[in-house]
């Protein structure tokens, strides 16, 4: 069982994330029709397709795949959430570029930095019905797993499950940021697509590691 994310596993994480978003495209678009402009799924899949085309065959560091994601989303993504995702990926790139392998602690550090960045730039906090509602519990789960010296796979599983619970919880929250703040109760019953995408991000990390132990 892998206890570190090598550059190859980080690449698998990113490619798995792209595949998961592609598969969820229609669902994400439908969610956004209820709470936003309806273009979230298309913007995410378009950005990820561009990133996949730019990924190197052999990344130098585990930060390289995330740097490609960040550069692509900051340069080419549409919508309001695209740049936030670009900055989110950038923090994973920064942490990963400084080491040969990503440990559980490094993933927790990147997640915390990403949380801080998204909060600062998007002015969103937990309970505002945004991607932060999935980022926050996932980050706390990662930090707890690191403190308890849990294996990498267990920590990533806890993060994925926490993010997915947080995302699902947004279905009962009235939006306070962006377009969703204008649609009010019409968005109730459906999760925020950005938060759901964060759940897919951590689930892809878990799948990348779990595949090595199967």
WOZIGI-V708359 format. One record per residue. RES is the residue in three letters. SS is DSSP state (a for helix, b for strand, c for the rest). BURIAL is # if it has 9 or more other ideal C-beta (glycine too) atoms within 8 Angstrom, else .. D_LAST is the distance of its C-alpha to the last C-alpha in Angstrom with 1 decimal. Layout:
BEGIN
RES;SS;BURIAL;D_LAST + RES;SS;BURIAL;D_LAST
END
This chain:
BEGIN
UNK;c;.;8.4 + UNK;c;#;10.8 + UNK;c;.;14.1 + UNK;c;#;15.9 + UNK;b;#;15.9 + UNK;c;#;17.3 + UNK;a;#;19.5 + UNK;a;.;16.9 + UNK;a;#;14.4 + UNK;a;#;17.6 + UNK;a;#;18.4 + UNK;a;#;15.1 + UNK;a;#;16.0 + UNK;a;#;19.5 + UNK;a;#;18.7 + UNK;a;#;16.3 + UNK;a;#;19.2 + UNK;a;#;21.7 + UNK;a;#;20.0 + UNK;a;#;19.7 + UNK;a;#;23.4 + UNK;a;#;24.4 + UNK;a;.;23.1 + UNK;c;#;24.8 + UNK;a;#;28.0 + UNK;a;.;30.2 + UNK;a;#;29.3 + UNK;a;#;29.8 + UNK;a;#;33.1 + UNK;a;#;34.3 + UNK;a;#;33.6 + UNK;a;#;35.7 + UNK;a;.;38.4 + UNK;a;#;38.9 + UNK;a;#;38.9 + UNK;c;#;39.6 + UNK;c;.;40.7 + UNK;c;.;38.1 + UNK;c;#;36.9 + UNK;a;#;33.8 + UNK;a;#;31.2 + UNK;a;#;33.1 + UNK;a;#;33.5 + UNK;a;#;29.9 + UNK;a;#;28.7 + UNK;a;#;31.5 + UNK;a;#;30.8 + UNK;a;#;27.1 + UNK;a;#;28.0 + UNK;a;#;30.4 + UNK;a;#;28.0 + UNK;a;#;25.4 + UNK;a;.;28.3 + UNK;a;.;29.2 + UNK;c;#;25.8 + UNK;c;.;26.0 + UNK;c;.;23.8 + UNK;c;.;23.1 + UNK;c;#;23.7 + UNK;c;.;25.7 + UNK;c;#;24.4 + UNK;c;#;21.8 + UNK;c;#;24.9 + UNK;a;#;25.8 + UNK;a;#;23.8 + UNK;a;#;25.2 + UNK;a;#;28.6 + UNK;a;#;28.5 + UNK;a;#;27.7 + UNK;a;#;30.5 + UNK;a;#;33.0 + UNK;a;#;32.4 + UNK;a;#;32.8 + UNK;a;#;35.8 + UNK;a;.;37.5 + UNK;a;.;36.8 + UNK;c;#;35.6 + UNK;c;.;37.9 + UNK;c;#;38.5 + UNK;c;.;38.8 + UNK;a;#;35.2 + UNK;a;#;34.2 + UNK;a;#;35.8 + UNK;a;#;34.3 + UNK;a;#;30.8 + UNK;a;#;32.0 + UNK;a;#;33.0 + UNK;a;#;29.9 + UNK;a;#;27.8 + UNK;a;#;30.4 + UNK;a;#;29.7 + UNK;a;#;26.0 + UNK;a;#;27.4 + UNK;a;#;30.0 + UNK;a;#;27.7 + UNK;a;#;25.1 + UNK;c;#;28.0 + UNK;c;.;29.1 + UNK;c;#;26.1 + UNK;c;.;23.6 + UNK;c;#;20.6 + UNK;b;#;20.2 + UNK;c;#;19.8 + UNK;a;#;19.5 + UNK;a;.;23.3 + UNK;a;#;23.7 + UNK;a;#;21.9 + UNK;a;#;24.2 + UNK;a;#;27.2 + UNK;a;#;26.6 + UNK;a;#;26.2 + UNK;a;#;29.4 + UNK;a;#;31.2 + UNK;a;#;30.2 + UNK;a;#;31.4 + UNK;a;.;34.6 + UNK;a;#;35.2 + UNK;a;#;34.6 + UNK;a;#;36.8 + UNK;a;.;39.5 + UNK;a;#;39.6 + UNK;a;#;39.1 + UNK;c;.;41.1 + UNK;c;#;38.6 + UNK;c;.;37.6 + UNK;c;.;35.5 + UNK;c;.;37.2 + UNK;c;#;38.5 + UNK;c;#;35.9 + UNK;c;#;34.2 + UNK;c;#;30.9 + UNK;a;#;31.8 + UNK;a;#;31.2 + UNK;a;#;27.5 + UNK;a;#;27.5 + UNK;a;#;29.4 + UNK;a;#;27.2 + UNK;a;#;24.0 + UNK;a;#;25.8 + UNK;a;#;27.1 + UNK;a;#;23.6 + UNK;a;#;22.4 + UNK;a;#;25.5 + UNK;a;#;25.3 + UNK;a;#;21.7 + UNK;a;#;23.0 + UNK;a;.;26.1 + UNK;c;.;24.1 + UNK;c;.;22.0 + UNK;c;#;18.8 + UNK;c;.;15.4 + UNK;a;#;14.7 + UNK;a;#;11.9 + UNK;a;#;14.4 + UNK;a;#;17.2 + UNK;a;#;15.8 + UNK;a;#;15.0 + UNK;a;#;18.6 + UNK;a;#;20.0 + UNK;a;#;18.5 + UNK;a;#;19.8 + UNK;a;#;23.1 + UNK;a;#;23.6 + UNK;a;#;23.1 + UNK;a;#;25.5 + UNK;a;#;27.9 + UNK;a;#;27.9 + UNK;a;.;28.6 + UNK;a;#;31.3 + UNK;a;#;33.2 + UNK;a;#;34.1 + UNK;a;.;36.7 + UNK;c;#;38.1 + UNK;c;.;41.1 + UNK;c;#;40.6 + UNK;c;.;42.5 + UNK;c;#;41.6 + UNK;c;.;42.1 + UNK;c;#;42.9 + UNK;a;#;41.2 + UNK;a;.;43.9 + UNK;a;.;46.4 + UNK;a;#;44.9 + UNK;a;.;44.9 + UNK;a;.;44.0 + UNK;a;.;43.0 + UNK;a;#;39.6 + UNK;c;.;38.9 + UNK;c;.;36.3 + UNK;c;#;34.0 + UNK;c;#;31.7 + UNK;c;#;32.4 + UNK;a;#;30.5 + UNK;a;#;30.2 + UNK;a;#;28.6 + UNK;a;#;26.2 + UNK;a;#;25.2 + UNK;a;#;24.5 + UNK;a;#;22.1 + UNK;a;#;20.3 + UNK;a;#;20.4 + UNK;a;#;18.6 + UNK;a;#;16.1 + UNK;a;#;15.3 + UNK;a;#;14.9 + UNK;a;#;12.3 + UNK;a;#;10.4 + UNK;a;#;10.7 + UNK;a;#;9.3 + UNK;a;#;6.5 + UNK;a;.;5.4 + UNK;a;#;5.7 + UNK;a;.;3.8 + UNK;c;.;0.0
END
